[in-house]
């Protein structure tokens, strides 16, 4: 049985959170583009927030583009924040 390296699960979780952050950036930008123009690429996946959540939340009424850009901003903070917390190799 192999032993896990110390910190290996932390690095794996960091990658998962970065992946979720990148996905949120794509969803937010794609939703903003879809709201302003038609977005034909991967519409069911990338425009899910814009098509399923935004119309059902009264607080987003009139602020659809800002809601989508806020999702993109949260994703960017997640992705960049996890990158900043990555341990640097000692040279």
Order of alpha helices (4+ residues) and beta strands (2+ residues): alpha-alpha-alpha
